[in-house]
Amino acid sequence: MMMLLALVAIVSGLGVLVWSAERFIDGASGTAAHFGMPPLVIGMVIVGFGTSAPEMVVSAFAALDGSPNLALGNALGSNIANVGLILGLTALIAPISVHSAIIRRELPLLLGIGAVVGVLLWSGSLTRIESALLLAGFLALIGWTLFSALRAPGDTLEADFSQEMAEHPMPLRRAVFWLVVGLLLLIVSSRVLVWGAVTIAQTLGVSDLVIGLTIIAIGTSLPELAASLIAARKGEHDIAIGNIVGSNMFNLLAVIGIAGSITPIAVIPAEVMMRDWPMMMAGTVALFVMGYGFRGRQGRINRLEGGILLLTFIAYSAYLVLSTLPA
């Protein structure tokens, strides 16, 4: 009976989590637009923050429940899913071209943040001081993002976000309503989801880390999947890839930083540095090589590259599942 309740909690929690995250993003974007915030700032900061909100809230509750490795798995697994599953699937449907100079500047920054996180995790633990450094980096990233957005008029990303906002106007009262309701449901659904995930992990003897890397990571990445697929189908390629790059930076800095600040990770499983972090960095390097564009060439992820990313993600996920099965 407890297993059944936990499964229901995971399925219902994920469903409400995805739905509430979309409402929260719509409400936050609409409210910001009514107060005169530029579309590029709304897109890069508010939407970027909103798509990572599920990971942040889920990881916070996981840490409060004494399961910080669930939060760590959620962050690393979400980044792996964002590149392998979401960009891979999106590029298969519609090849992605990178026009924005802002995104080209963010790609090496994402690579550097991933390396810094690896250095902090290498010791086998994550202290509150190290977590606070990650949160400080997150605040610095927000400031840099605002600066970049305000200093880059005419960037192709601005045109894409302006078009999106023009297509989805929202009265202020409705925007505030969805902002509040979306946030409340996001918190409640995250709490239910974490309870279900921890219960199943304890019942089956599966580590919190693996649950975070698989079910929770894929589930909390669904808002990014929806946003990227819709953007790619509409030809808004910079939104599709910019959404992933921003979300991955937020995950590494804010999601891990929040969890580690609440409950320091005393023992990080060895497989994190042998399997999961290298997998995440391999995807980040692949994203950088494909998306940056070298020797004057435009960054682009074609269907073949998208297929390789997707197959790699499927193989990694299958290995995780098989490794948890009893011998």
Rosetta blueprint (number, residue, H / E / L):
1 M L
2 M H
3 M H
4 L H
5 L H
6 A H
7 L H
8 V H
9 A H
10 I H
11 V H
12 S H
13 G H
14 L H
15 G H
16 V H
17 L H
18 V H
19 W H
20 S H
21 A H
22 E H
23 R H
24 F H
25 I H
26 D H
27 G H
28 A H
29 S H
30 G H
31 T H
32 A H
33 A H
34 H H
35 F L
36 G L
37 M L
38 P L
39 P H
40 L H
41 V H
42 I H
43 G H
44 M H
45 V H
46 I H
47 V H
48 G H
49 F H
50 G H
51 T H
52 S H
53 A H
54 P H
55 E H
56 M H
57 V H
58 V H
59 S H
60 A H
61 F H
62 A H
63 A H
64 L H
65 D L
66 G L
67 S L
68 P H
69 N H
70 L H
71 A H
72 L H
73 G H
74 N H
75 A H
76 L H
77 G H
78 S H
79 N H
80 I H
81 A H
82 N H
83 V H
84 G H
85 L H
86 I H
87 L H
88 G H
89 L H
90 T H
91 A H
92 L H
93 I H
94 A L
95 P L
96 I E
97 S E
98 V E
99 H L
100 S L
101 A H
102 I H
103 I H
104 R H
105 R H
106 E H
107 L H
108 P H
109 L H
110 L H
111 L H
112 G H
113 I H
114 G H
115 A H
116 V H
117 V H
118 G H
119 V H
120 L H
121 L H
122 W L
123 S L
124 G L
125 S L
126 L E
127 T L
128 R H
129 I H
130 E H
131 S H
132 A H
133 L H
134 L H
135 L H
136 A H
137 G H
138 F H
139 L H
140 A H
141 L H
142 I H
143 G H
144 W H
145 T H
146 L H
147 F H
148 S H
149 A H
150 L H
151 R L
152 A L
153 P L
154 G L
155 D L
156 T H
157 L H
158 E H
159 A H
160 D H
161 F H
162 S H
163 Q H
164 E H
165 M H
166 A H
167 E H
168 H L
169 P L
170 M L
171 P L
172 L H
173 R H
174 R H
175 A H
176 V H
177 F H
178 W H
179 L H
180 V H
181 V H
182 G H
183 L H
184 L H
185 L H
186 L H
187 I H
188 V H
189 S H
190 S H
191 R H
192 V H
193 L H
194 V H
195 W H
196 G H
197 A H
198 V H
199 T H
200 I H
201 A H
202 Q H
203 T H
204 L H
205 G L
206 V L
207 S L
208 D H
209 L H
210 V H
211 I H
212 G H
213 L H
214 T H
215 I H
216 I H
217 A H
218 I H
219 G H
220 T H
221 S L
222 L H
223 P H
224 E H
225 L H
226 A H
227 A H
228 S H
229 L H
230 I H
231 A H
232 A H
233 R H
234 K L
235 G L
236 E L
237 H H
238 D H
239 I H
240 A H
241 I H
242 G H
243 N H
244 I H
245 V H
246 G H
247 S H
248 N H
249 M H
250 F H
251 N H
252 L H
253 L H
254 A H
255 V H
256 I H
257 G H
258 I H
259 A H
260 G H
261 S H
262 I H
263 T L
264 P L
265 I E
266 A L
267 V L
268 I L
269 P L
270 A H
271 E H
272 V H
273 M H
274 M H
275 R H
276 D H
277 W H
278 P H
279 M H
280 M H
281 M H
282 A H
283 G H
284 T H
285 V H
286 A H
287 L H
288 F H
289 V H
290 M H
291 G H
292 Y H
293 G L
294 F L
295 R L
296 G L
297 R L
298 Q L
299 G E
300 R E
301 I E
302 N L
303 R H
304 L H
305 E H
306 G H
307 G H
308 I H
309 L H
310 L H
311 L H
312 T H
313 F H
314 I H
315 A H
316 Y H
317 S H
318 A H
319 Y H
320 L H
321 V H
322 L H
323 S H
324 T H
325 L L
326 P L
327 A L
